[in-house]
Amino acid sequence: MLRFVLNVLWLIFGGGFVLFLGYALAAVICFVLVVTIPFAIASWRLAVYSLWPFGRTVRAKPGGAGVVTGLANILWVVLAGWWLALTHITAGIGLCLSLIGIPFGIAHFKLVPAAFWPLGREIVDLD
């Protein structure tokens, strides 16, 4: 029940809906540019995770990532990952300055690894 309440508050006050729209728009653009479909899938995964982050976590996919995934992640970091991670860190620090914002700041910190290095990861429920 607490996770549900936190997710609803995140959606309204923590920036969840805005993050979802941004990542979803990036996914649509990447799907249109056919070559970037792996980035579209990663961006969509981030969109869904940023919409409802409490009760879920990011982990490496079983079996590890291949060389192509590693190279694609490096390209992601250069083009988008570093500023996405920096944005989540900045928002997390800002939200942690108030007592009420601490859970939302922690949610932003949970999004940092996925935003920085998204390929070869998956979002799983904590249950």
C-alpha positions in Angstrom: 0.0 0.0 0.0 2.9 2.4 0.9 4.5 1.7 -2.5 1.2 2.6 -4.3 0.9 5.9 -2.3 4.5 6.8 -3.1 4.1 6.0 -6.8 0.9 8.2 -7.0 2.7 11.0 -5.2 5.7 10.5 -7.4 3.6 10.7 -10.5 2.0 14.0 -9.4 4.8 15.8 -7.5 8.1 13.9 -8.1 8.2 14.5 -11.9 7.2 11.0 -12.9 4.7 12.0 -15.6 7.1 14.6 -17.1 10.0 12.0 -17.1 7.7 9.5 -18.7 6.7 11.9 -21.5 10.4 12.8 -22.1 11.6 9.2 -22.3 8.6 8.1 -24.3 9.2 10.9 -26.8 12.8 9.9 -27.1 11.7 6.3 -27.7 9.3 7.3 -30.5 12.0 9.3 -32.2 14.4 6.4 -31.9 11.8 4.0 -33.3 11.3 6.3 -36.3 15.1 6.3 -37.0 15.1 2.6 -37.5 18.9 2.2 -36.8 18.4 3.4 -33.2 15.7 0.8 -32.2 17.8 -0.7 -29.4 18.0 2.8 -27.9 14.2 3.2 -28.3 13.7 0.0 -26.4 16.0 1.2 -23.6 14.3 4.6 -23.6 10.9 3.0 -23.4 12.1 0.9 -20.5 13.2 4.0 -18.7 9.9 5.7 -19.5 7.9 2.9 -17.8 10.3 2.7 -14.9 10.2 6.5 -14.3 6.4 6.5 -14.3 6.1 3.9 -11.4 9.6 3.4 -9.7 8.7 2.4 -6.2 8.6 -1.4 -5.7 10.9 -2.0 -8.7 14.7 -2.0 -9.2 17.2 -2.2 -12.0 19.5 -5.1 -12.4 21.9 -6.5 -15.0 20.2 -9.0 -17.4 21.1 -12.6 -16.6 23.8 -13.9 -18.9 25.6 -10.6 -19.1 25.9 -8.2 -22.0 27.9 -8.7 -25.2 30.5 -6.5 -26.9 27.9 -4.9 -29.1 25.8 -4.0 -26.1 28.8 -2.5 -24.4 29.7 -0.4 -27.5 26.1 0.7 -27.8 26.1 1.8 -24.1 29.3 3.8 -24.8 27.5 5.6 -27.6 24.5 6.1 -25.3 26.7 7.6 -22.6 28.4 10.0 -25.1 25.1 11.1 -26.7 22.6 11.1 -23.8 23.6 9.1 -20.8 25.8 11.5 -19.0 23.3 14.4 -19.1 20.4 12.2 -18.2 22.3 10.9 -15.2 23.4 14.4 -14.2 19.8 15.6 -14.4 18.6 12.8 -12.1 21.5 13.5 -9.7 20.6 17.2 -9.6 16.9 16.5 -9.1 17.7 14.0 -6.4 19.9 16.4 -4.5 17.3 19.1 -4.8 14.5 16.9 -3.6 16.6 15.5 -0.7 16.9 19.1 0.7 13.4 18.8 2.1 12.3 16.1 4.4 9.2 15.4 2.3 11.2 15.1 -0.9 13.7 12.5 0.3 11.8 9.4 -1.0 11.5 11.2 -4.4 15.2 12.1 -4.4 16.0 8.4 -3.7 13.8 7.4 -6.6 15.8 9.8 -8.9 19.1 8.3 -7.6 17.7 4.8 -8.5 17.1 6.1 -12.0 20.8 7.2 -12.4 22.4 3.8 -13.3 19.6 3.0 -15.8 19.8 6.4 -17.4 23.6 6.3 -17.7 24.0 2.7 -18.9 20.6 1.3 -19.9 21.4 -1.5 -22.4 21.9 -4.9 -20.8 19.7 -4.1 -17.8 16.2 -5.0 -16.9 13.6 -3.6 -14.5 12.3 -6.1 -12.0 9.7 -6.1 -9.2 11.1 -6.3 -5.7 8.5 -8.9 -4.7 
